[in-house]
Amino acid sequence: MRATLRHSVPGEVDHERIWGWIIAGLFAAGLLLREVQWLRPFSCLVREATGIPCLTCGTTRAIDALLQGRIGDALRFHTLAAIGFTAGFAYLVYALSATHLRLRRIRIELTHKEATWVRWSIPIVLTLQWVFLIIDGR
Amino acid sequence: MAQDEFPDHHEDTDFDNPFQPPSSTGAISATEDDGERNGPPWEQDGPFLSRFWNTTKGVLFDPKETFLRMRREGGMGPPLLFGFIGGFVAGIVGAVYSYFYMQYLTTLDPETFQQPFGPTAQFVLQVGFIPVSLIFFFFFGSGILHLMLLLFKGANHPFQTTFRVVVYAYGSTALMTIVPGIGNLAQFIWAPVVTIIGLSYAQNTSIGKAAAAVLIPIALTLLCFCGFFIFAVAMIAGQLGNV
């Protein structure tokens, strides 16, 4: 893997600006869902109907725990959600800083081998997370 | 080239450097894709309504030809404006349908259909949310699709190409929801079809990879109950509003 720092090129799609604001919007929507009870869906009926939790089971609890500083609980409730939320927040800070302070942008290049490894690891990690949720007895 | 070396920037690099436009290695034959990509009518000169209507017609009734001619790059502004207009018009009409339907239901049975906000306030909120939700949907949806294409090695052109397909597809099919009763269902079926065709011709990839990129996120959303719940509420609310 090779990471480089460079300024954005005129005419290039400004990914940091786009995804920074998208993530900010997602966070804002999430906070609204937490506060406005009638907007929330009720508990998971997939689990109630089949006994098997869906892949996102525990996401809300993980994020709640993370926001309260209970990192261990957050990782237990939903590891990927906790890591994803933290990574999303870190990216948000980077993206908005890079955009508005005109900082250099991080660009990552992968070798063919690394790209193949990433392609295969995504479904494997998602499956492992789901198996953990089932074994954990949600 | 050994697998642990970084690919040269002039070679095909679909996933390795998503910021570098790669050369095409897709499934669309050269005879189908050697025509000039001068863009849909929306990106040509001419009267506003004529350009909008001809582009919408092309996407809905001749998506293959439309997306064969669509420019892969050239700015996100023009397609974004097209999608915004189509989505906004559809959204306003949907909000009007919902307003009158909720008025009717509230008159029939005020207790059962009591809402946190009155129909007028709901209409204003609904209309106010349209621009934000459109912008969010276009970029987030395109991002998810492009990631899926990268996963399946189907992204032979950069993110802007995927974005253009999504926005033109949605901006056109959104207008189907204006038809009362069956509009939402028709859009639910035809929008993915048009997007799959568009992605396959614009990204120069196979129909199979384009279909996987489009249909897997939809299937996962429906399988996850939280996603299904949100989706079902939105569909039912939209459908009831169109009755």
Interface residues (C-beta under 8 A of the other chain):
Chain A: R2 E12 V13 H15 I18 W19 I22 G25 L26 W38 P41 F42 C44 L45 V46 R47 C54 L55 T56 R107 E109 L110 T111 H112 K113 E114 A115 T116 V118 R119 I122
Chain B: M1 Q3 D4 E5 F6 P7 F15 D16 N17 F19 M76 P116 V132 F136 F139 F140 G143 L151 K153 P158 F159 Q160 L220 L223 C224 F225 C226 G227 F229 I230
